[in-house]
Amino acid sequence: MNGKIIFYEDRNFQGRSYECSSDCSDMSSHLSRCNSCRVESGCFMVYDRPNYMGQQYLLRRGEYPEHQRMMGFSDCIRSCRMIPTPRGPFRMRIYERENFGGQMHELMDDCDSIQDRYRMSDMQSCNVMEGHWVMYEQPHYKGRMTYLRPGEYRNLREMGNDDMGFSSIRRITDSY
């Protein structure tokens, strides 16, 4: 199933709109601002800067008539990435230090507090082997988010999120 999201310049789905069914690295050529959106199908990560940078927020099917209150954005969604439909197993390794150094733990399920579960003082790198994940700044899936797809992340501090730390991790599933 493909995703579909519609962005609107004004609140409550008013004004010019832009429909998107795939990744969009820079929405400024389509809309001057974005104050509401509707996810008709699928799941999208939206970003407040072009090229999938800056603050991120995961949007599932639903309506967001005044999304900046919930997300902390003003009118600055500037890029979006469609998240593939979740399938199969989930597996990632988290590391205490950059470049896969220090303690290592393997996750196959959500973790509401990295510090409590693994007694890790910090998490600075990871290897996502299977599945798509969201990391959160605070325990219990709160605070700023960072989307991770399969791949190696040697230094999480350099991902364009103002040196943010991570305290919880959740799989992106149908029941997310």
The 8 nearest C-alpha neighbors of each residue, nearest first, counted from 0:
[[1, 2, 84, 41, 40, 83, 3, 42],
 [2, 0, 41, 3, 20, 40, 84, 83],
 [1, 3, 41, 40, 20, 42, 0, 81],
 [2, 4, 20, 40, 39, 19, 38, 41],
 [3, 5, 38, 19, 37, 39, 18, 20],
 [6, 4, 18, 37, 36, 17, 19, 38],
 [5, 7, 36, 17, 16, 35, 33, 18],
 [8, 6, 16, 35, 12, 33, 9, 36],
 [7, 9, 33, 32, 14, 34, 15, 16],
 [10, 8, 34, 13, 14, 7, 35, 12],
 [11, 9, 34, 35, 65, 12, 64, 13],
 [10, 12, 64, 13, 35, 65, 9, 63],
 [13, 11, 7, 10, 35, 64, 9, 36],
 [14, 12, 9, 11, 10, 7, 8, 15],
 [15, 13, 9, 8, 7, 16, 12, 10],
 [16, 14, 8, 7, 13, 17, 30, 9],
 [17, 15, 7, 6, 8, 14, 5, 18],
 [16, 18, 6, 5, 29, 19, 7, 30],
 [19, 17, 5, 4, 6, 16, 20, 3],
 [18, 20, 4, 3, 21, 5, 17, 23],
 [21, 19, 3, 2, 4, 1, 18, 22],
 [22, 20, 81, 19, 23, 80, 2, 3],
 [21, 23, 80, 81, 79, 24, 20, 19],
 [24, 22, 79, 78, 25, 80, 21, 26],
 [25, 23, 50, 78, 49, 51, 22, 79],
 [26, 24, 49, 78, 77, 27, 23, 50],
 [25, 27, 77, 29, 28, 78, 30, 23],
 [26, 28, 30, 29, 25, 31, 77, 32],
 [27, 29, 26, 30, 25, 31, 77, 17],
 [28, 30, 26, 27, 17, 31, 16, 25],
 [31, 29, 27, 32, 28, 26, 8, 33],
 [30, 32, 27, 29, 8, 33, 28, 26],
 [33, 31, 8, 74, 30, 75, 34, 76],
 [32, 34, 8, 74, 7, 35, 76, 75],
 [33, 35, 9, 10, 74, 8, 65, 7],
 [36, 34, 64, 10, 65, 7, 63, 12],
 [37, 35, 6, 63, 5, 7, 62, 64],
 [36, 38, 62, 5, 4, 63, 61, 39],
 [39, 37, 4, 60, 61, 40, 3, 62],
 [40, 38, 3, 60, 4, 37, 61, 41],
 [41, 39, 2, 3, 60, 38, 42, 1],
 [40, 42, 2, 60, 1, 3, 59, 43],
 [41, 43, 59, 82, 58, 81, 2, 60],
 [44, 42, 81, 58, 82, 80, 57, 45],
 [43, 45, 57, 80, 56, 79, 58, 55],
 [46, 44, 79, 56, 55, 78, 43, 76],
 [47, 45, 55, 78, 48, 76, 54, 51],
 [46, 48, 76, 75, 77, 53, 54, 55],
 [49, 47, 77, 52, 53, 46, 78, 51],
 [50, 48, 25, 77, 78, 51, 24, 52],
 [49, 51, 24, 52, 78, 25, 48, 77],
 [52, 50, 49, 46, 78, 24, 48, 79],
 [53, 51, 48, 50, 159, 46, 49, 54],
 [54, 52, 48, 47, 160, 159, 46, 55],
 [53, 55, 46, 47, 160, 52, 143, 56],
 [56, 54, 46, 45, 144, 145, 53, 44],
 [55, 57, 45, 44, 144, 58, 70, 46],
 [58, 56, 44, 43, 45, 59, 55, 42],
 [59, 57, 43, 42, 44, 56, 60, 38],
 [60, 58, 42, 61, 38, 41, 43, 57],
 [59, 61, 38, 40, 39, 41, 42, 58],
 [62, 60, 38, 37, 59, 39, 63, 58],
 [61, 63, 37, 64, 38, 36, 60, 35],
 [62, 64, 66, 36, 35, 65, 37, 61],
 [65, 63, 11, 35, 10, 66, 62, 12],
 [66, 64, 35, 10, 63, 67, 34, 68],
 [65, 67, 63, 69, 68, 35, 64, 70],
 [66, 68, 72, 70, 71, 73, 69, 65],
 [69, 67, 66, 71, 70, 65, 72, 73],
 [68, 70, 66, 67, 71, 65, 72, 63],
 [71, 69, 67, 72, 68, 66, 56, 55],
 [70, 72, 67, 68, 69, 73, 66, 54],
 [73, 71, 67, 70, 74, 75, 47, 68],
 [72, 74, 67, 75, 71, 34, 68, 76],
 [75, 73, 33, 34, 32, 72, 76, 67],
 [74, 76, 47, 73, 77, 32, 72, 33],
 [75, 77, 47, 46, 78, 33, 74, 45],
 [76, 78, 48, 49, 26, 47, 25, 75],
 [79, 77, 24, 25, 49, 46, 23, 26],
 [80, 78, 45, 23, 44, 22, 46, 24],
 [79, 81, 22, 44, 43, 82, 23, 45],
 [80, 82, 43, 22, 21, 42, 83, 44],
 [81, 83, 43, 42, 80, 84, 44, 41],
 [84, 82, 85, 81, 42, 41, 1, 131],
 [83, 85, 86, 82, 41, 0, 173, 42],
 [86, 84, 172, 83, 173, 171, 130, 87],
 [87, 85, 84, 88, 130, 172, 83, 89],
 [86, 88, 89, 85, 130, 129, 172, 90],
 [87, 89, 129, 130, 90, 86, 107, 85],
 [90, 88, 130, 129, 107, 87, 91, 108],
 [91, 89, 107, 129, 128, 106, 127, 130],
 [90, 92, 127, 106, 128, 126, 105, 93],
 [93, 91, 105, 126, 125, 104, 106, 127],
 [92, 94, 125, 104, 103, 124, 105, 91],
 [95, 93, 103, 124, 99, 96, 122, 102],
 [94, 96, 122, 101, 102, 121, 123, 100],
 [97, 95, 100, 123, 101, 94, 99, 124],
 [96, 98, 123, 124, 154, 99, 153, 100],
 [99, 97, 153, 100, 124, 154, 96, 152],
 [100, 98, 94, 97, 124, 96, 153, 125],
 [99, 101, 96, 98, 97, 94, 95, 102],
 [102, 100, 95, 96, 94, 103, 99, 97],
 [101, 103, 95, 94, 100, 104, 119, 96],
 [104, 102, 94, 93, 101, 92, 95, 105],
 [105, 103, 93, 92, 106, 94, 102, 117],
 [104, 106, 92, 91, 93, 107, 103, 90],
 [107, 105, 91, 90, 108, 92, 104, 109],
 [106, 108, 90, 89, 91, 105, 109, 88],
 [107, 109, 106, 110, 170, 89, 169, 90],
 [110, 108, 169, 168, 170, 111, 107, 106],
 [109, 111, 168, 167, 112, 113, 169, 108],
 [110, 112, 139, 167, 138, 140, 168, 109],
 [113, 111, 138, 167, 115, 114, 110, 166],
 [112, 114, 116, 166, 115, 167, 117, 110],
 [113, 115, 118, 119, 112, 117, 116, 120],
 [116, 114, 112, 118, 113, 117, 119, 111],
 [115, 117, 113, 114, 118, 112, 110, 119],
 [116, 118, 119, 114, 113, 115, 104, 112],
 [119, 117, 114, 115, 116, 120, 113, 121],
 [120, 118, 114, 117, 121, 95, 113, 122],
 [119, 121, 114, 118, 95, 122, 113, 117],
 [120, 122, 95, 119, 123, 96, 164, 114],
 [123, 121, 95, 94, 124, 96, 165, 93],
 [122, 124, 96, 97, 155, 95, 154, 94],
 [125, 123, 97, 153, 154, 94, 155, 152],
 [126, 124, 93, 152, 92, 94, 151, 127],
 [125, 127, 151, 92, 91, 150, 152, 128],
 [128, 126, 91, 149, 150, 129, 151, 90],
 [127, 129, 91, 149, 90, 126, 150, 130],
 [130, 128, 89, 90, 127, 149, 88, 91],
 [129, 131, 89, 88, 149, 90, 132, 148],
 [130, 132, 148, 171, 147, 170, 149, 129],
 [133, 131, 170, 147, 171, 169, 146, 148],
 [132, 134, 146, 169, 145, 168, 147, 144],
 [135, 133, 168, 145, 144, 167, 165, 169],
 [136, 134, 144, 167, 140, 165, 137, 143],
 [135, 137, 165, 142, 143, 166, 164, 144],
 [138, 136, 166, 141, 142, 135, 167, 140],
 [139, 137, 112, 166, 167, 140, 111, 141],
 [138, 140, 111, 141, 167, 112, 137, 166],
 [141, 139, 135, 138, 167, 111, 137, 168],
 [142, 140, 137, 139, 135, 138, 136, 143],
 [141, 143, 136, 137, 135, 144, 140, 138],
 [142, 144, 136, 135, 141, 54, 55, 145],
 [145, 143, 135, 134, 55, 56, 133, 136],
 [144, 146, 134, 133, 55, 147, 135, 143],
 [145, 147, 133, 132, 134, 144, 148, 44],
 [148, 146, 132, 131, 133, 145, 149, 127],
 [147, 149, 131, 150, 132, 127, 130, 146],
 [150, 148, 127, 128, 129, 130, 131, 147],
 [149, 151, 127, 126, 148, 128, 152, 147],
 [152, 150, 126, 153, 125, 127, 149, 124],
 [151, 153, 125, 124, 154, 126, 155, 150],
 [154, 152, 98, 124, 97, 151, 99, 155],
 [153, 155, 97, 124, 156, 152, 123, 157],
 [156, 154, 123, 157, 124, 158, 152, 153],
 [155, 157, 162, 154, 158, 163, 123, 160],
 [158, 156, 155, 159, 154, 162, 160, 161],
 [157, 159, 155, 160, 156, 154, 52, 162],
 [160, 158, 157, 53, 161, 52, 162, 156],
 [161, 159, 162, 158, 163, 53, 54, 156],
 [160, 162, 163, 159, 156, 157, 158, 53],
 [161, 163, 156, 160, 164, 157, 159, 158],
 [164, 162, 161, 160, 156, 136, 165, 155],
 [163, 165, 136, 162, 166, 156, 122, 121],
 [166, 164, 136, 135, 167, 134, 137, 122],
 [165, 167, 137, 138, 113, 136, 112, 135],
 [168, 166, 111, 112, 138, 135, 110, 113],
 [169, 167, 134, 110, 109, 133, 135, 111],
 [168, 170, 109, 133, 132, 110, 134, 171],
 [171, 169, 132, 109, 172, 131, 133, 108],
 [170, 172, 132, 131, 175, 169, 85, 133],
 [173, 171, 175, 85, 174, 170, 84, 86],
 [172, 174, 175, 85, 171, 84, 86, 42],
 [173, 175, 172, 171, 170, 85, 59, 169],
 [174, 172, 173, 171, 170, 169, 59, 85]]
